[in-house]
Amino acid sequence: MSKMIIIDRSKKFLQFFDKENETRKVDFLVLHHIEASSIDHALEQFQQHQVSSHFLIDEDGKIFELVDENDVAWHAGISYWSGVDGLNKNSIGIEFINPSPFTKKFEERQMQAGVELCQYLIKKYNIKPQNIVGHSDIAYVKETGILDRKQDPSHLFDWKFLARRGVGIFPEKISATKKNSLKKTKEMLQKFGYRVTNLNDDFDHEMQALTRVFNRRFLGKDSDIWDGNSQGVLKKLISKHCLRNR
């Protein structure tokens, strides 16, 4: 650990997680936002919805550990990434508090605390950059199999800030490119890690949801229009990371 991270363990959960007796294999970090005005407000929401997360980061940068790293927190729900269904079992969940996540930017000191926590976890568990994802990237609807069940962290979450400090993936420069066929685009999205079931040339409900999820993460906008910028980012992600790291 390059820096001493101060973690408050005074608010540990007594329920809403699964105790793991064997050493757990952690392959993913899943980042979330929780719309709350304070730590206590966030904890009330966890209790109300009977969910949990391993870590919670306040706006002032204070880090709380709610569930032991080796235990299974209930944070990802019905989820998929890169061939793995149900990410609770082998992921660590990190929640960022924001009282208005769709209109208010996340605080820099909070993001910096997130960087330091993620750096520690990446080193400890040898987590690949493409396996640091948002809840929105992985959460799908059970009945339809379509993404966009969750919208966190919001389009205002600063993924570039994290990537510049070695946490996750974000293209430094974005340049528009000619769009591929929809079938080819879907194959590329699937290769990167997303759940894609209809590899056809239709801009169907699944592709519409994929577009919203992808644009929210990599273009910082809630848009279901797949354009040259979307294509350019995807092309760069595939060429820079997928082919090299898999």
Secondary structure, DSSP 8 states (H G I E B T S, - for coil): --S---EE-TT--SSSEE---S-----EEEEEEEE-SSHHHHHHHHHHHT---SEEE-TTS-EEE-S-TTSEES-S-SBEETTEE-GGGGEEEEEEEESSTTTS---HHHHHHHHHHHHHHHHHHT--GGGEEEHHHHBB-TTT--B-S---S-TTS-HHHHHTTTSS---SS--------HHHHHHHHHHHT------SS---HHHHHHHHHHHHHHTSS------HHHHHHHHHHIIIIIHHH-
